[in-house]
Amino acid sequence: MNSYRNKVILIGVFILLLSAMTVIINFSFKGTPWGKANFTMRTEQYLSLAKYDLPNEYELSTVHSFKSGEYKSVITLPNGIQFQVLEDYSDQLFDNYYTAKVESTVSNEASIVIKSIFEGDSRVNLYMGGGKGINEKLTETSSYTNLSGDIKNHVFLYVHLTNNYTLMDEDIFNEKCSKLLKWITTNNYDSNVFISFNDGYVIDIKYNELRVLKDGDVWKKAVKINVRQE
């Protein structure tokens, strides 16, 4: 009888330990419910005091980073702009609202132009980074065209041609890429340009190469990689 009872106790302890480990692992990856709730409350208070002219309704979700162990809130506005509220090393909240506005404007304009040039759908994203330093250099009226070169030098314009696009005839390809690069430089949207294709080819053009590249140089920069770009 005692043997049976001891076995039941051991099984119960094992189940409790296993459950505790599962909860701890889950909290490590996704964060704790109270941690998310606290950060969400802090974000809402932060936004209520922000100087931005935000709409009354917007989507707010708080996520946890397993890598850094920190929380951040993602705010999605009705116009599609998505920015983040994060915490710095002194436990103070900051955001990248101005940065997100500029990224959204350029990405949307580039999407229209790229679709007309390559005659198909594409995913386009201008990435300036979510750092506090960059956002502090911007204002409500900032546009990408008037940003300094030291900022643009670290910006990436990612273009992924999604309609099974592949490298074509060299002359046609050079013509289309030349149109894209001309649009970028004419509008002072200089950045690091990264174009990926469904067949695994990528073209990586550095910021300081944009205005000195010749038409044929673009074709030469096409590189086949093993990992398919998504």
C-alpha positions in Angstrom: 0.0 0.0 0.0 2.8 2.4 1.0 4.6 1.5 -2.2 1.6 2.4 -4.3 1.1 5.6 -2.5 4.7 6.6 -2.9 4.5 5.8 -6.6 1.4 8.1 -6.9 3.2 10.8 -5.1 6.3 10.5 -7.3 4.1 10.6 -10.4 2.3 13.7 -9.1 5.6 15.5 -8.3 6.9 14.6 -11.8 3.7 16.0 -13.4 4.0 19.2 -11.3 7.6 19.6 -12.2 6.9 19.0 -15.9 4.1 21.6 -15.8 6.3 24.1 -14.1 9.0 23.6 -16.7 6.5 24.0 -19.5 5.2 27.3 -18.0 8.7 28.6 -17.4 9.8 27.8 -21.0 6.6 29.3 -22.4 7.1 32.5 -20.3 10.8 32.6 -21.5 9.7 32.7 -25.1 6.5 34.6 -25.0 6.8 36.6 -21.8 4.5 36.6 -18.8 0.9 37.8 -19.0 1.5 40.4 -16.3 4.7 41.6 -18.0 2.8 42.2 -21.2 -0.1 43.8 -19.4 2.3 46.1 -17.6 4.1 47.1 -20.7 0.9 47.7 -22.6 -0.3 50.0 -19.8 2.9 51.9 -19.9 2.7 52.2 -23.7 -0.9 53.6 -23.5 0.2 56.2 -20.9 3.3 57.0 -23.1 1.1 57.6 -26.2 -1.4 59.7 -24.3 1.4 62.1 -23.5 3.0 61.9 -27.0 3.1 65.0 -29.2 1.9 63.0 -32.2 -1.5 63.6 -33.8 -2.6 60.0 -33.5 -6.2 58.9 -34.4 -8.4 57.8 -31.5 -8.5 54.2 -32.8 -5.5 52.1 -33.5 -4.3 48.5 -33.0 -1.8 47.9 -30.2 -0.1 44.5 -29.5 2.7 43.8 -27.1 5.3 41.1 -27.8 8.2 39.7 -26.0 11.7 39.0 -27.4 13.2 35.8 -26.3 16.6 37.0 -27.4 16.7 40.2 -25.5 14.1 39.4 -22.8 12.5 42.7 -23.4 8.9 43.7 -24.4 7.8 46.1 -27.1 4.5 47.3 -28.3 3.6 47.5 -32.0 1.0 50.2 -33.0 -0.8 49.9 -36.3 -2.6 53.1 -37.5 -5.6 53.0 -39.8 -3.5 54.4 -42.7 -1.2 51.4 -42.5 1.7 53.0 -40.7 3.2 50.7 -38.1 5.6 51.8 -35.4 7.0 50.5 -32.2 7.3 51.6 -28.6 10.4 50.2 -26.9 12.4 50.5 -23.7 15.9 51.9 -23.6 18.7 50.9 -21.2 17.5 53.4 -18.6 14.0 51.8 -18.6 12.6 54.8 -20.4 10.1 54.3 -23.3 10.8 55.6 -26.8 9.3 55.1 -30.2 10.1 55.2 -33.9 7.0 56.9 -35.2 8.8 59.5 -37.4 11.0 56.8 -38.8 8.0 54.6 -39.6 6.3 57.5 -41.4 9.2 58.0 -43.7 9.6 54.3 -44.3 6.0 53.9 -45.2 6.0 56.9 -47.6 9.0 55.7 -49.6 8.0 52.0 -49.6 4.5 52.9 -51.0 5.9 55.1 -53.7 8.6 52.6 -54.6 6.0 49.8 -54.8 4.0 51.7 -57.5 7.1 52.5 -59.5 8.6 49.0 -59.3 5.3 47.4 -60.3 5.2 49.6 -63.4 8.8 48.8 -64.4 8.9 45.1 -63.8 5.2 44.6 -64.7 4.3 42.4 -61.8 3.8 42.3 -58.1 6.6 42.9 -55.6 7.2 43.3 -51.9 9.0 46.5 -51.1 10.3 47.7 -47.7 12.5 50.6 -46.8 14.3 49.8 -43.6 15.9 52.6 -41.6 16.3 50.7 -38.4 14.3 51.1 -35.2 17.0 52.9 -33.2 16.3 55.8 -30.8 19.0 57.9 -32.4 17.6 58.0 -35.9 14.1 58.9 -34.8 15.4 61.7 -32.6 16.9 63.3 -35.8 13.5 63.4 -37.5 10.4 65.6 -37.1 6.8 65.6 -38.2 7.7 67.2 -41.5 10.8 65.0 -42.3 11.0 63.4 -45.6 13.6 60.9 -46.9 14.8 63.4 -49.5 16.2 65.8 -46.9 17.9 63.3 -44.7 21.7 63.4 -44.5 24.0 61.0 -46.2 25.2 59.5 -42.9 21.6 58.3 -42.3 20.9 57.1 -45.8 24.2 55.2 -45.9 22.7 52.7 -43.4 19.3 52.4 -45.0 18.2 49.4 -47.0 15.5 49.3 -49.8 14.5 45.7 -50.0 12.7 44.6 -53.2 11.4 41.1 -53.7 9.8 40.3 -57.0 7.1 37.8 -56.1 5.5 36.8 -59.4 8.0 34.0 -60.2 10.3 36.7 -61.6 13.6 35.5 -62.8 16.6 37.0 -64.6 15.8 37.7 -68.2 17.5 38.8 -71.3 20.5 40.9 -70.3 19.6 44.0 -72.3 16.0 44.0 -71.1 17.1 43.4 -67.5 19.6 46.3 -67.6 17.0 48.6 -69.1 14.5 47.8 -66.3 17.1 48.1 -63.5 18.4 51.3 -65.0 14.9 52.8 -64.8 14.6 51.8 -61.1 18.0 53.2 -60.2 17.3 56.4 -62.1 14.1 56.9 -60.2 15.9 56.3 -56.9 18.6 58.8 -57.6 16.4 61.4 -59.3 14.1 61.5 -56.2 17.1 61.5 -53.8 16.0 58.1 -52.4 19.6 56.8 -52.3 20.0 53.8 -50.1 21.5 50.3 -50.1 19.3 48.5 -52.7 18.7 44.7 -52.4 16.7 43.0 -55.1 15.8 39.3 -54.8 14.2 36.9 -57.3 12.3 33.7 -56.9 14.9 31.7 -58.6 17.5 32.5 -55.9 19.3 35.3 -57.6 20.0 38.5 -55.7 21.4 41.9 -56.6 23.0 43.9 -53.8 23.9 47.5 -54.7 25.6 49.6 -52.0 24.6 53.2 -51.2 27.9 54.6 -52.6 27.6 52.7 -55.9 24.2 54.0 -57.0 25.4 57.1 -58.8 28.5 55.6 -60.4 27.1 52.2 -61.6 26.9 51.8 -65.4 24.1 49.8 -67.0 26.1 46.7 -67.5 27.4 46.7 -64.0 24.0 45.8 -62.6 23.9 42.5 -64.5 27.4 41.6 -63.3 26.2 42.1 -59.6 23.6 39.3 -59.9 24.6 36.5 -57.6 23.0 33.1 -57.1 22.4 32.1 -53.5 21.3 28.8 -52.1 18.6 30.0 -49.8 15.4 31.1 -51.6 14.4 34.6 -50.8 10.9 34.9 -49.3 
